[in-house]
Every structure is written in C-alpha cells, then in structure tokens.
Amino acid sequence: MSQIIIDSRVSNGHVTLQNLPLEDETEVKIIVIPKANLSKMSFQNSQSLTRTVKGNIADDVVAERRNR
Amino acid sequence: MEHKTYQTSHSADLIITISDLTKIEFHSAILKRVRMKEIELEIAKQLFTNYEKDTELMNVVEIDKRIQNQAVQLLNRHAATRNFRTLDSLQLSYAIVSNEHFVIDYFVASDKSLLEAAKLYFLIYNPTSDTE
C-alpha cells in the first residue's frame, strides 16, 4: 500500500492536491492533519495567566499518574 | 507500508500529535490549582479556551480498540519491572499506534518514568530538562 504525505493549504474550506503520483480515477482516502503554527498558539498567554502558580503544572499531571 | 514524505520536519513544518487523554489530564491539573486557590476559576476557563483553540492546530488522536489493546500489551511488557502505570500505557500506546500512520520524530513529555519507557520506541525530548 502506498501512503503519500503532501503539503497543502486550506482555502475557503477547500484543499487542492497537486502532482499526485497516482493514476487518474484512483480512489483515495484523505486524512487532513493541521500543522502547528506556534505564532498563532496561546502558550505565552497561558504562561502569563499561570504566572502566580507555584511550581510546574506538568508535575501535577505526573503526580496524579503516579498516585493512582 | 510504503511511506513517502515530501518535506523534512523543521519548525515551519511542525505537527504536534497529542492524545484526547491529555485534555482530561490538563483539566484535572488546572482545577486542582483552583481548589488550592492558586488560580481563579475564571482564569481556568480562559486556559481551557486557550487549550481548545490550540488543539485546533494539533493532531488530536482519539482512543480506539487498537490503542486500548496496545496499552494492555505495554503494561504486560513493562509494568511488572518498572513504574509504568495505566495512564503511561495509554499515552505511549497513542503514540505507537499514531506512528504507524504518521511518523513521530520525538516523543515529548516531562514525565521521567514515562520517558524511560518511551525511549524504547522513540527519540525522546523533555522540555523541562532541556536534554534529549
């Protein structure tokens, strides 16, 4: 089975795929995975909102896993 | 399975894959801090909104039978000899099953016990220790 990973961009809810190395009329299944755009993510804002928190919240997640 | 990638991974080509379990763990951790009165509930709600917005740009994997079965196999392999528990097995299982469809370059976590097991399957990265 051939799996092809190709980059594209969503435009008005549509995605165009070009130069696919497959015969015409080949049926395909398409899985769309978004790329992370760090500049659009809210890590800095979340960091700012939790500035007063003591320690590392990730450590709480670890502690809960270990305490179960 | 033949697997072709037409671009190499770099920061502009970053795909973050996380499990749907992460959302539950995140809510639990934040709400614990609300109980401890370190975070106001309104701030927690903003953090949850941020999480939802950010995960729109992530590959969120939902649990299925394959992930559950893989988690049991992982427990059978590791849990008798190391500190490897239910949620460790699930988180690692999501990654192993996802990796069959889309290659994962690094398994990222700050949980050292989880990373110890994960490094048997993936390159690992701990952002809190800044070492691979």
N, CA and C atoms of all chains as a GROMACS GRO file, in nm:
protein
  600
    1MET      N    1   0.085  -0.119   0.000
    1MET     CA    2   0.000   0.000   0.000
    1MET      C    3   0.088   0.124   0.000
    2SER      N    4   0.056   0.219  -0.080
    2SER     CA    5   0.135   0.341  -0.090
    2SER      C    6   0.069   0.453  -0.011
    3GLN      N    7   0.145   0.512   0.078
    3GLN     CA    8   0.094   0.627   0.153
    3GLN      C    9   0.171   0.750   0.109
    4ILE      N   10   0.102   0.853   0.072
    4ILE     CA   11   0.167   0.974   0.023
    4ILE      C   12   0.137   1.087   0.120
    5ILE      N   13   0.240   1.155   0.164
    5ILE     CA   14   0.221   1.271   0.250
    5ILE      C   15   0.260   1.394   0.170
    6ILE      N   16   0.172   1.487   0.161
    6ILE     CA   17   0.196   1.604   0.076
    6ILE      C   18   0.143   1.728   0.147
    7ASP      N   19   0.210   1.838   0.130
    7ASP     CA   20   0.170   1.963   0.195
    7ASP      C   21   0.068   2.038   0.111
    8SER      N   22  -0.026   2.101   0.178
    8SER     CA   23  -0.121   2.186   0.107
    8SER      C   24  -0.171   2.292   0.205
    9ARG      N   25  -0.271   2.366   0.165
    9ARG     CA   26  -0.322   2.474   0.249
    9ARG      C   27  -0.473   2.481   0.230
   10VAL      N   28  -0.545   2.503   0.338
   10VAL     CA   29  -0.690   2.514   0.328
   10VAL      C   30  -0.725   2.655   0.278
   11SER      N   31  -0.809   2.660   0.177
   11SER     CA   32  -0.853   2.790   0.125
   11SER      C   33  -1.004   2.784   0.107
   12ASN      N   34  -1.076   2.867   0.180
   12ASN     CA   35  -1.222   2.868   0.177
   12ASN      C   36  -1.281   2.728   0.199
   13GLY      N   37  -1.222   2.656   0.290
   13GLY     CA   38  -1.272   2.522   0.324
   13GLY      C   39  -1.234   2.415   0.224
   14HIS      N   40  -1.149   2.448   0.126
   14HIS     CA   41  -1.109   2.350   0.025
   14HIS      C   42  -0.958   2.327   0.032
   15VAL      N   43  -0.918   2.205  -0.006
   15VAL     CA   44  -0.776   2.171  -0.015
   15VAL      C   45  -0.748   2.119  -0.156
   16THR      N   46  -0.644   2.170  -0.218
   16THR     CA   47  -0.605   2.123  -0.351
   16THR      C   48  -0.477   2.042  -0.339
   17LEU      N   49  -0.476   1.924  -0.399
   17LEU     CA   50  -0.356   1.840  -0.400
   17LEU      C   51  -0.305   1.834  -0.544
   18GLN      N   52  -0.175   1.858  -0.561
   18GLN     CA   53  -0.120   1.861  -0.696
   18GLN      C   54  -0.009   1.758  -0.712
   19ASN      N   55   0.011   1.714  -0.836
   19ASN     CA   56   0.121   1.623  -0.873
   19ASN      C   57   0.120   1.492  -0.793
   20LEU      N   58   0.002   1.438  -0.771
   20LEU     CA   59  -0.006   1.310  -0.701
   20LEU      C   60   0.040   1.198  -0.795
   21PRO      N   61   0.132   1.113  -0.749
   21PRO     CA   62   0.185   1.007  -0.836
   21PRO      C   63   0.092   0.886  -0.841
   22LEU      N   64  -0.033   0.910  -0.879
   22LEU     CA   65  -0.132   0.802  -0.887
   22LEU      C   66  -0.208   0.814  -1.020
   23GLU      N   67  -0.258   0.702  -1.066
   23GLU     CA   68  -0.334   0.704  -1.192
   23GLU      C   69  -0.465   0.780  -1.174
   24ASP      N   70  -0.512   0.837  -1.283
   24ASP     CA   71  -0.643   0.903  -1.281
   24ASP      C   72  -0.751   0.806  -1.236
   25GLU      N   73  -0.849   0.857  -1.169
   25GLU     CA   74  -0.964   0.781  -1.122
   25GLU      C   75  -0.931   0.686  -1.007
   26THR      N   76  -0.807   0.694  -0.955
   26THR     CA   77  -0.774   0.613  -0.837
   26THR      C   78  -0.854   0.666  -0.718
   27GLU      N   79  -0.923   0.579  -0.649
   27GLU     CA   80  -0.995   0.624  -0.530
   27GLU      C   81  -0.897   0.636  -0.413
   28VAL      N   82  -0.910   0.740  -0.336
   28VAL     CA   83  -0.817   0.763  -0.225
   28VAL      C   84  -0.895   0.799  -0.100
   29LYS      N   85  -0.832   0.777   0.014
   29LYS     CA   86  -0.886   0.826   0.141
   29LYS      C   87  -0.794   0.937   0.187
   30ILE      N   88  -0.849   1.047   0.228
   30ILE     CA   89  -0.767   1.163   0.264
   30ILE      C   90  -0.782   1.192   0.413
   31ILE      N   91  -0.670   1.199   0.481
   31ILE     CA   92  -0.668   1.238   0.622
   31ILE      C   93  -0.600   1.374   0.629
   32VAL      N   94  -0.667   1.473   0.684
   32VAL     CA   95  -0.610   1.608   0.691
   32VAL      C   96  -0.557   1.632   0.832
   33ILE      N   97  -0.429   1.662   0.842
   33ILE     CA   98  -0.367   1.690   0.971
   33ILE      C   99  -0.316   1.833   0.970
   34PRO      N  100  -0.362   1.917   1.061
   34PRO     CA  101  -0.314   2.056   1.062
   34PRO      C  102  -0.171   2.066   1.112
   35LYS      N  103  -0.096   2.156   1.053
   35LYS     CA  104   0.039   2.184   1.105
   35LYS      C  105   0.026   2.282   1.221
   36ALA      N  106   0.114   2.267   1.317
   36ALA     CA  107   0.113   2.361   1.430
   36ALA      C  108   0.174   2.493   1.385
   37ASN      N  109   0.107   2.600   1.416
   37ASN     CA  110   0.163   2.732   1.390
   37ASN      C  111   0.186   2.797   1.525
   38LEU      N  112   0.310   2.788   1.573
   38LEU     CA  113   0.338   2.830   1.711
   38LEU      C  114   0.305   2.977   1.734
   39SER      N  115   0.317   3.059   1.629
   39SER     CA  116   0.290   3.202   1.647
   39SER      C  117   0.141   3.228   1.670
   40LYS      N  118   0.056   3.133   1.628
   40LYS     CA  119  -0.089   3.150   1.648
   40LYS      C  120  -0.137   3.084   1.777
   41MET      N  121  -0.048   3.016   1.846
   41MET     CA  122  -0.089   2.943   1.966
   41MET      C  123  -0.075   3.031   2.090
   42SER      N  124  -0.143   2.991   2.194
   42SER     CA  125  -0.158   3.080   2.309
   42SER      C  126  -0.067   3.042   2.426
   43PHE      N  127   0.047   2.980   2.396
   43PHE     CA  128   0.135   2.937   2.504
   43PHE      C  129   0.177   3.054   2.593
   44GLN      N  130   0.213   3.166   2.528
   44GLN     CA  131   0.260   3.282   2.607
   44GLN      C  132   0.149   3.336   2.696
   45ASN      N  133   0.027   3.342   2.638
   45ASN     CA  134  -0.086   3.391   2.716
   45ASN      C  135  -0.114   3.298   2.834
   46SER      N  136  -0.110   3.167   2.809
   46SER     CA  137  -0.135   3.070   2.917
   46SER      C  138  -0.026   3.079   3.024
   47GLN      N  139   0.097   3.100   2.978
   47GLN     CA  140   0.208   3.116   3.073
   47GLN      C  141   0.186   3.239   3.160
   48SER      N  142   0.138   3.345   3.097
   48SER     CA  143   0.112   3.469   3.170
   48SER      C  144  -0.002   3.450   3.271
   49LEU      N  145  -0.106   3.377   3.230
   49LEU     CA  146  -0.221   3.355   3.318
   49LEU      C  147  -0.185   3.270   3.440
   50THR      N  148  -0.081   3.188   3.427
   50THR     CA  149  -0.044   3.098   3.537
   50THR      C  150   0.084   3.145   3.608
   51ARG      N  151   0.116   3.272   3.589
   51ARG     CA  152   0.241   3.324   3.645
   51ARG      C  153   0.247   3.311   3.798
   52THR      N  154   0.132   3.319   3.862
   52THR     CA  155   0.130   3.317   4.009
   52THR      C  156   0.135   3.174   4.066
   53VAL      N  157   0.125   3.076   3.977
   53VAL     CA  158   0.122   2.937   4.023
   53VAL      C  159   0.261   2.893   4.071
   54LYS      N  160   0.262   2.826   4.185
   54LYS     CA  161   0.390   2.776   4.237
   54LYS      C  162   0.426   2.645   4.166
   55GLY      N  163   0.551   2.627   4.134
   55GLY     CA  164   0.596   2.501   4.073
   55GLY      C  165   0.551   2.486   3.930
   56ASN      N  166   0.554   2.362   3.884
   56ASN     CA  167   0.525   2.331   3.745
   56ASN      C  168   0.396   2.249   3.737
   57ILE      N  169   0.299   2.297   3.660
   57ILE     CA  170   0.171   2.225   3.650
   57ILE      C  171   0.192   2.086   3.589
   58ALA      N  172   0.291   2.073   3.501
   58ALA     CA  173   0.320   1.941   3.443
   58ALA      C  174   0.354   1.840   3.552
   59ASP      N  175   0.417   1.889   3.660
   59ASP     CA  176   0.450   1.798   3.771
   59ASP      C  177   0.323   1.746   3.839
   60ASP      N  178   0.216   1.827   3.837
   60ASP     CA  179   0.088   1.782   3.894
   60ASP      C  180   0.031   1.666   3.813
   61VAL      N  181   0.045   1.676   3.681
   61VAL     CA  182  -0.004   1.568   3.595
   61VAL      C  183   0.074   1.440   3.625
   62VAL      N  184   0.204   1.452   3.638
   62VAL     CA  185   0.289   1.335   3.669
   62VAL      C  186   0.250   1.277   3.805
   63ALA      N  187   0.233   1.366   3.904
   63ALA     CA  188   0.199   1.319   4.038
   63ALA      C  189   0.066   1.244   4.039
   64GLU      N  190  -0.031   1.295   3.963
   64GLU     CA  191  -0.161   1.227   3.959
   64GLU      C  192  -0.148   1.090   3.895
   65ARG      N  193  -0.066   1.080   3.791
   65ARG     CA  194  -0.044   0.948   3.728
   65ARG      C  195   0.018   0.850   3.827
   66ARG      N  196   0.111   0.898   3.906
   66ARG     CA  197   0.184   0.810   3.998
   66ARG      C  198   0.100   0.772   4.119
   67ASN      N  199   0.000   0.857   4.154
   67ASN     CA  200  -0.078   0.833   4.276
   67ASN      C  201  -0.196   0.742   4.254
   68ARG      N  202  -0.226   0.712   4.129
   68ARG     CA  203  -0.347   0.632   4.103
   68ARG      C  204  -0.328   0.489   4.148
   69MET      N  205   0.408  -0.106   0.481
   69MET     CA  206   0.350   0.016   0.425
   69MET      C  207   0.463   0.105   0.371
   70GLU      N  208   0.452   0.142   0.246
   70GLU     CA  209   0.548   0.237   0.192
   70GLU      C  210   0.511   0.375   0.242
   71HIS      N  211   0.609   0.452   0.279
   71HIS     CA  212   0.582   0.581   0.340
   71HIS      C  213   0.672   0.687   0.278
   72LYS      N  214   0.613   0.780   0.208
   72LYS     CA  215   0.692   0.885   0.143
   72LYS      C  216   0.662   1.019   0.208
   73THR      N  217   0.766   1.094   0.235
   73THR     CA  218   0.748   1.230   0.287
   73THR      C  219   0.816   1.325   0.192
   74TYR      N  220   0.744   1.427   0.149
   74TYR     CA  221   0.800   1.519   0.051
   74TYR      C  222   0.866   1.641   0.114
   75GLN      N  223   0.855   1.654   0.243
   75GLN     CA  224   0.927   1.762   0.312
   75GLN      C  225   0.984   1.708   0.441
   76THR      N  226   1.099   1.757   0.479
   76THR     CA  227   1.157   1.716   0.606
   76THR      C  228   1.094   1.798   0.718
   77SER      N  229   1.109   1.747   0.841
   77SER     CA  230   1.049   1.818   0.955
   77SER      C  231   1.139   1.932   1.002
   78HIS      N  232   1.083   2.047   1.018
   78HIS     CA  233   1.150   2.158   1.084
   78HIS      C  234   1.042   2.245   1.144
   79SER      N  235   1.079   2.354   1.209
   79SER     CA  236   0.981   2.428   1.288
   79SER      C  237   0.862   2.477   1.205
   80ALA      N  238   0.884   2.509   1.077
   80ALA     CA  239   0.774   2.557   0.994
   80ALA      C  240   0.688   2.441   0.944
   81ASP      N  241   0.730   2.321   0.973
   81ASP     CA  242   0.662   2.202   0.924
   81ASP      C  243   0.628   2.111   1.042
   82LEU      N  244   0.590   2.175   1.151
   82LEU     CA  245   0.573   2.104   1.277
   82LEU      C  246   0.432   2.047   1.291
   83ILE      N  247   0.424   1.920   1.322
   83ILE     CA  248   0.296   1.860   1.355
   83ILE      C  249   0.303   1.810   1.499
   84ILE      N  250   0.211   1.856   1.580
   84ILE     CA  251   0.206   1.814   1.721
   84ILE      C  252   0.093   1.713   1.733
   85THR      N  253   0.128   1.592   1.770
   85THR     CA  254   0.027   1.487   1.791
   85THR      C  255   0.008   1.468   1.940
   86ILE      N  256  -0.116   1.478   1.985
   86ILE     CA  257  -0.145   1.454   2.127
   86ILE      C  258  -0.266   1.362   2.138
   87SER      N  259  -0.282   1.302   2.254
   87SER     CA  260  -0.396   1.214   2.276
   87SER      C  261  -0.513   1.296   2.331
   88ASP      N  262  -0.634   1.243   2.312
   88ASP     CA  263  -0.750   1.311   2.372
   88ASP      C  264  -0.748   1.297   2.524
   89LEU      N  265  -0.667   1.205   2.574
   89LEU     CA  266  -0.649   1.191   2.719
   89LEU      C  267  -0.583   1.314   2.780
   90THR      N  268  -0.499   1.380   2.702
   90THR     CA  269  -0.425   1.497   2.752
   90THR      C  270  -0.520   1.606   2.801
   91LYS      N  271  -0.632   1.622   2.731
   91LYS     CA  272  -0.729   1.725   2.772
   91LYS      C  273  -0.782   1.696   2.914
   92ILE      N  274  -0.808   1.570   2.940
   92ILE     CA  275  -0.860   1.532   3.073
   92ILE      C  276  -0.754   1.559   3.179
   93GLU      N  277  -0.631   1.520   3.150
   93GLU     CA  278  -0.522   1.542   3.247
   93GLU      C  279  -0.500   1.691   3.269
   94PHE      N  280  -0.510   1.770   3.161
   94PHE     CA  281  -0.491   1.915   3.172
   94PHE      C  282  -0.599   1.979   3.259
   95HIS      N  283  -0.725   1.943   3.233
   95HIS     CA  284  -0.834   1.999   3.314
   95HIS      C  285  -0.817   1.962   3.461
   96SER      N  286  -0.780   1.836   3.485
   96SER     CA  287  -0.764   1.791   3.623
   96SER      C  288  -0.653   1.870   3.694
   97ALA      N  289  -0.542   1.891   3.624
   97ALA     CA  290  -0.428   1.962   3.685
   97ALA      C  291  -0.464   2.109   3.714
   98ILE      N  292  -0.531   2.173   3.619
   98ILE     CA  293  -0.566   2.314   3.639
   98ILE      C  294  -0.668   2.328   3.751
   99LEU      N  295  -0.768   2.240   3.753
   99LEU     CA  296  -0.873   2.252   3.855
   99LEU      C  297  -0.820   2.220   3.995
  100LYS      N  298  -0.716   2.138   4.000
  100LYS     CA  299  -0.651   2.115   4.131
  100LYS      C  300  -0.596   2.248   4.184
  101ARG      N  301  -0.535   2.327   4.093
  101ARG     CA  302  -0.480   2.457   4.135
  101ARG      C  303  -0.592   2.555   4.172
  102VAL      N  304  -0.710   2.537   4.111
  102VAL     CA  305  -0.826   2.619   4.152
  102VAL      C  306  -0.866   2.581   4.294
  103ARG      N  307  -0.871   2.450   4.321
  103ARG     CA  308  -0.905   2.404   4.458
  103ARG      C  309  -0.805   2.458   4.560
  104MET      N  310  -0.678   2.466   4.516
  104MET     CA  311  -0.573   2.515   4.606
  104MET      C  312  -0.571   2.668   4.615
  105LYS      N  313  -0.665   2.731   4.540
  105LYS     CA  314  -0.681   2.877   4.537
  105LYS      C  315  -0.556   2.948   4.480
  106GLU      N  316  -0.487   2.879   4.391
  106GLU     CA  317  -0.373   2.941   4.322
  106GLU      C  318  -0.415   2.999   4.188
  107ILE      N  319  -0.527   2.949   4.136
  107ILE     CA  320  -0.582   3.000   4.010
  107ILE      C  321  -0.731   3.028   4.032
  108GLU      N  322  -0.777   3.144   3.984
  108GLU     CA  323  -0.921   3.172   3.992
  108GLU      C  324  -0.994   3.092   3.883
  109LEU      N  325  -1.120   3.061   3.911
  109LEU     CA  326  -1.197   2.979   3.817
  109LEU      C  327  -1.206   3.046   3.679
  110GLU      N  328  -1.219   3.177   3.678
  110GLU     CA  329  -1.228   3.248   3.550
  110GLU      C  330  -1.100   3.233   3.468
  111ILE      N  331  -0.987   3.235   3.538
  111ILE     CA  332  -0.858   3.214   3.470
  111ILE      C  333  -0.852   3.072   3.414
  112ALA      N  334  -0.900   2.976   3.494
  112ALA     CA  335  -0.901   2.836   3.449
  112ALA      C  336  -0.983   2.823   3.320
  113LYS      N  337  -1.097   2.892   3.318
  113LYS     CA  338  -1.182   2.886   3.197
  113LYS      C  339  -1.109   2.943   3.076
  114GLN      N  340  -1.032   3.051   3.098
  114GLN     CA  341  -0.953   3.108   2.987
  114GLN      C  342  -0.848   3.008   2.939
  115LEU      N  343  -0.786   2.938   3.036
  115LEU     CA  344  -0.686   2.838   2.999
  115LEU      C  345  -0.749   2.725   2.918
  116PHE      N  346  -0.870   2.685   2.955
  116PHE     CA  347  -0.938   2.578   2.880
  116PHE      C  348  -0.973   2.626   2.738
  117THR      N  349  -1.013   2.754   2.728
  117THR     CA  350  -1.043   2.809   2.595
  117THR      C  351  -0.916   2.812   2.510
  118ASN      N  352  -0.805   2.853   2.572
  118ASN     CA  353  -0.676   2.852   2.500
  118ASN      C  354  -0.642   2.712   2.451
  119TYR      N  355  -0.665   2.614   2.539
  119TYR     CA  356  -0.635   2.474   2.503
  119TYR      C  357  -0.716   2.431   2.381
  120GLU      N  358  -0.846   2.463   2.384
  120GLU     CA  359  -0.932   2.423   2.271
  120GLU      C  360  -0.885   2.488   2.141
  121LYS      N  361  -0.849   2.616   2.152
  121LYS     CA  362  -0.804   2.690   2.033
  121LYS      C  363  -0.673   2.631   1.980
  122ASP      N  364  -0.582   2.603   2.072
  122ASP     CA  365  -0.451   2.550   2.030
  122ASP      C  366  -0.463   2.410   1.968
  123THR      N  367  -0.551   2.329   2.023
  123THR     CA  368  -0.560   2.191   1.971
  123THR      C  369  -0.627   2.186   1.833
  124GLU      N  370  -0.686   2.299   1.790
  124GLU     CA  371  -0.734   2.304   1.651
  124GLU      C  372  -0.617   2.294   1.554
  125LEU      N  373  -0.497   2.330   1.602
  125LEU     CA  374  -0.377   2.323   1.518
  125LEU      C  375  -0.289   2.205   1.557
  126MET      N  376  -0.350   2.103   1.616
  126MET     CA  377  -0.275   1.982   1.654
  126MET      C  378  -0.346   1.859   1.598
  127ASN      N  379  -0.273   1.750   1.595
  127ASN     CA  380  -0.328   1.622   1.553
  127ASN      C  381  -0.374   1.549   1.679
  128VAL      N  382  -0.501   1.564   1.711
  128VAL     CA  383  -0.554   1.504   1.834
  128VAL      C  384  -0.604   1.362   1.802
  129VAL      N  385  -0.545   1.263   1.867
  129VAL     CA  386  -0.578   1.123   1.840
  129VAL      C  387  -0.680   1.076   1.943
  130GLU      N  388  -0.787   1.016   1.894
  130GLU     CA  389  -0.891   0.965   1.984
  130GLU      C  390  -0.871   0.817   2.011
  131ILE      N  391  -0.904   0.777   2.131
  131ILE     CA  392  -0.881   0.637   2.170
  131ILE      C  393  -0.970   0.542   2.090
  132ASP      N  394  -0.914   0.427   2.055
  132ASP     CA  395  -0.992   0.322   1.990
  132ASP      C  396  -0.944   0.186   2.040
  133LYS      N  397  -1.000   0.080   1.983
  133LYS     CA  398  -0.967  -0.056   2.030
  133LYS      C  399  -0.818  -0.087   2.014
  134ARG      N  400  -0.759  -0.040   1.904
  134ARG     CA  401  -0.617  -0.070   1.882
  134ARG      C  402  -0.532  -0.007   1.990
  135ILE      N  403  -0.567   0.116   2.027
  135ILE     CA  404  -0.490   0.186   2.131
  135ILE      C  405  -0.509   0.114   2.266
  136GLN      N  406  -0.631   0.073   2.293
  136GLN     CA  407  -0.656   0.002   2.418
  136GLN      C  408  -0.576  -0.130   2.422
  137ASN      N  409  -0.580  -0.204   2.313
  137ASN     CA  410  -0.508  -0.332   2.309
  137ASN      C  411  -0.358  -0.312   2.321
  138GLN      N  412  -0.307  -0.208   2.253
  138GLN     CA  413  -0.164  -0.178   2.260
  138GLN      C  414  -0.125  -0.142   2.404
  139ALA      N  415  -0.213  -0.067   2.472
  139ALA     CA  416  -0.186  -0.028   2.611
  139ALA      C  417  -0.174  -0.151   2.700
  140VAL      N  418  -0.259  -0.249   2.679
  140VAL     CA  419  -0.251  -0.372   2.758
  140VAL      C  420  -0.121  -0.445   2.730
  141GLN      N  421  -0.082  -0.451   2.603
  141GLN     CA  422   0.046  -0.515   2.568
  141GLN      C  423   0.163  -0.443   2.636
  142LEU      N  424   0.158  -0.310   2.637
  142LEU     CA  425   0.265  -0.232   2.700
  142LEU      C  426   0.271  -0.260   2.850
  143LEU      N  427   0.154  -0.266   2.914
  143LEU     CA  428   0.152  -0.298   3.057
  143LEU      C  429   0.212  -0.436   3.082
  144ASN      N  430   0.173  -0.533   2.999
  144ASN     CA  431   0.226  -0.669   3.016
  144ASN      C  432   0.377  -0.672   2.998
  145ARG      N  433   0.428  -0.586   2.912
  145ARG     CA  434   0.571  -0.586   2.887
  145ARG      C  435   0.650  -0.512   2.995
  146HIS      N  436   0.594  -0.400   3.046
  146HIS     CA  437   0.676  -0.311   3.130
  146HIS      C  438   0.634  -0.304   3.277
  147ALA      N  439   0.505  -0.323   3.305
  147ALA     CA  440   0.455  -0.287   3.438
  147ALA      C  441   0.506  -0.377   3.551
  148ALA      N  442   0.551  -0.497   3.517
  148ALA     CA  443   0.600  -0.587   3.622
  148ALA      C  444   0.740  -0.550   3.667
  149THR      N  445   0.810  -0.473   3.587
  149THR     CA  446   0.951  -0.446   3.618
  149THR      C  447   0.984  -0.299   3.638
  150ARG      N  448   0.892  -0.209   3.605
  150ARG     CA  449   0.921  -0.066   3.622
  150ARG      C  450   0.794   0.008   3.662
  151ASN      N  451   0.810   0.134   3.703
  151ASN     CA  452   0.697   0.216   3.746
  151ASN      C  453   0.622   0.266   3.623
  152PHE      N  454   0.543   0.178   3.567
  152PHE     CA  455   0.473   0.205   3.442
  152PHE      C  456   0.327   0.170   3.464
  153ARG      N  457   0.241   0.272   3.461
  153ARG     CA  458   0.103   0.252   3.505
  153ARG      C  459   0.002   0.277   3.393
  154THR      N  460  -0.125   0.276   3.434
  154THR     CA  461  -0.235   0.282   3.336
  154THR      C  462  -0.221   0.398   3.238
  155LEU      N  463  -0.206   0.520   3.292
  155LEU     CA  464  -0.203   0.638   3.205
  155LEU      C  465  -0.075   0.643   3.122
  156ASP      N  466   0.035   0.588   3.177
  156ASP     CA  467   0.159   0.577   3.097
  156ASP      C  468   0.134   0.488   2.976
  157SER      N  469   0.071   0.375   3.003
  157SER     CA  470   0.048   0.278   2.895
  157SER      C  471  -0.041   0.339   2.787
  158LEU      N  472  -0.141   0.415   2.829
  158LEU     CA  473  -0.231   0.477   2.730
  158LEU      C  474  -0.158   0.583   2.649
  159GLN      N  475  -0.085   0.672   2.717
  159GLN     CA  476  -0.016   0.779   2.644
  159GLN      C  477   0.084   0.722   2.544
  160LEU      N  478   0.160   0.621   2.586
  160LEU     CA  479   0.258   0.562   2.496
  160LEU      C  480   0.189   0.485   2.384
  161SER      N  481   0.078   0.423   2.416
  161SER     CA  482   0.004   0.347   2.316
  161SER      C  483  -0.049   0.438   2.206
  162TYR      N  484  -0.103   0.555   2.243
  162TYR     CA  485  -0.149   0.652   2.142
  162TYR      C  486  -0.035   0.681   2.044
  163ALA      N  487   0.084   0.703   2.098
  163ALA     CA  488   0.198   0.740   2.014
  163ALA      C  489   0.238   0.626   1.921
  164ILE      N  490   0.243   0.504   1.976
  164ILE     CA  491   0.285   0.389   1.896
  164ILE      C  492   0.186   0.364   1.782
  165VAL      N  493   0.059   0.370   1.811
  165VAL     CA  494  -0.042   0.346   1.706
  165VAL      C  495  -0.041   0.462   1.605
  166SER      N  496  -0.028   0.584   1.652
  166SER     CA  497  -0.022   0.700   1.561
  166SER      C  498   0.099   0.691   1.470
  167ASN      N  499   0.209   0.644   1.524
  167ASN     CA  500   0.333   0.634   1.449
  167ASN      C  501   0.321   0.538   1.330
  168GLU      N  502   0.227   0.447   1.337
  168GLU     CA  503   0.205   0.354   1.225
  168GLU      C  504   0.145   0.428   1.105
  169HIS      N  505   0.076   0.539   1.133
  169HIS     CA  506   0.012   0.615   1.025
  169HIS      C  507   0.094   0.735   0.983
  170PHE      N  508   0.159   0.797   1.080
  170PHE     CA  509   0.230   0.921   1.054
  170PHE      C  510   0.350   0.926   1.148
  171VAL      N  511   0.468   0.931   1.089
  171VAL     CA  512   0.590   0.912   1.169
  171VAL      C  513   0.606   1.021   1.275
  172ILE      N  514   0.633   0.976   1.397
  172ILE     CA  515   0.658   1.068   1.508
  172ILE      C  516   0.809   1.079   1.527
  173ASP      N  517   0.862   1.198   1.514
  173ASP     CA  518   1.007   1.219   1.526
  173ASP      C  519   1.052   1.216   1.672
  174TYR      N  520   0.974   1.280   1.758
  174TYR     CA  521   1.010   1.287   1.901
  174TYR      C  522   0.888   1.262   1.988
  175PHE      N  523   0.907   1.186   2.094
  175PHE     CA  524   0.805   1.171   2.197
  175PHE      C  525   0.838   1.273   2.305
  176VAL      N  526   0.750   1.369   2.327
  176VAL     CA  527   0.778   1.481   2.418
  176VAL      C  528   0.695   1.466   2.545
  177ALA      N  529   0.762   1.471   2.659
  177ALA     CA  530   0.692   1.466   2.788
  177ALA      C  531   0.788   1.516   2.896
  178SER      N  532   0.730   1.554   3.009
  178SER     CA  533   0.816   1.593   3.121
  178SER      C  534   0.816   1.484   3.229
  179ASP      N  535   0.744   1.376   3.202
  179ASP     CA  536   0.731   1.266   3.296
  179ASP      C  537   0.847   1.168   3.274
  180LYS      N  538   0.939   1.165   3.370
  180LYS     CA  539   1.062   1.086   3.350
  180LYS      C  540   1.034   0.936   3.342
  181SER      N  541   0.941   0.887   3.422
  181SER     CA  542   0.909   0.744   3.417
  181SER      C  543   0.851   0.706   3.281
  182LEU      N  544   0.762   0.791   3.233
  182LEU     CA  545   0.702   0.766   3.101
  182LEU      C  546   0.809   0.772   2.993
  183LEU      N  547   0.898   0.870   3.002
  183LEU     CA  548   1.005   0.883   2.902
  183LEU      C  549   1.098   0.763   2.902
  184GLU      N  550   1.122   0.706   3.021
  184GLU     CA  551   1.209   0.587   3.030
  184GLU      C  552   1.154   0.473   2.943
  185ALA      N  553   1.024   0.456   2.949
  185ALA     CA  554   0.962   0.352   2.866
  185ALA      C  555   0.955   0.396   2.720
  186ALA      N  556   0.922   0.525   2.699
  186ALA     CA  557   0.905   0.575   2.562
  186ALA      C  558   1.033   0.568   2.481
  187LYS      N  559   1.147   0.578   2.549
  187LYS     CA  560   1.272   0.581   2.472
  187LYS      C  561   1.306   0.444   2.412
  188LEU      N  562   1.233   0.342   2.452
  188LEU     CA  563   1.248   0.211   2.387
  188LEU      C  564   1.183   0.210   2.248
  189TYR      N  565   1.099   0.311   2.223
  189TYR     CA  566   1.024   0.315   2.097
  189TYR      C  567   1.052   0.440   2.013
  190PHE      N  568   1.090   0.550   2.078
  190PHE     CA  569   1.103   0.678   2.010
  190PHE      C  570   1.228   0.753   2.057
  191LEU      N  571   1.270   0.851   1.978
  191LEU     CA  572   1.359   0.953   2.032
  191LEU      C  573   1.275   1.034   2.129
  192ILE      N  574   1.332   1.074   2.239
  192ILE     CA  575   1.251   1.144   2.340
  192ILE      C  576   1.304   1.285   2.363
  193TYR      N  577   1.216   1.370   2.414
  193TYR     CA  578   1.257   1.507   2.449
  193TYR      C  579   1.178   1.552   2.572
  194ASN      N  580   1.252   1.600   2.671
  194ASN     CA  581   1.189   1.652   2.793
  194ASN      C  582   1.210   1.804   2.797
  195PRO      N  583   1.106   1.882   2.768
  195PRO     CA  584   1.125   2.027   2.762
  195PRO      C  585   1.161   2.090   2.895
  196THR      N  586   1.135   2.020   3.005
  196THR     CA  587   1.168   2.077   3.135
  196THR      C  588   1.313   2.050   3.175
  197SER      N  589   1.378   1.955   3.108
  197SER     CA  590   1.518   1.931   3.142
  197SER      C  591   1.611   1.980   3.033
  198ASP      N  592   1.552   2.012   2.914
  198ASP     CA  593   1.629   2.066   2.803
  198ASP      C  594   1.737   1.970   2.753
  199THR      N  595   1.719   1.840   2.779
  199THR     CA  596   1.811   1.741   2.724
  199THR      C  597   1.731   1.633   2.656
  200GLU      N  598   1.792   1.570   2.553
  200GLU     CA  599   1.722   1.463   2.483
  200GLU      C  600   1.763   1.329   2.540
   0.00000   0.00000   0.00000
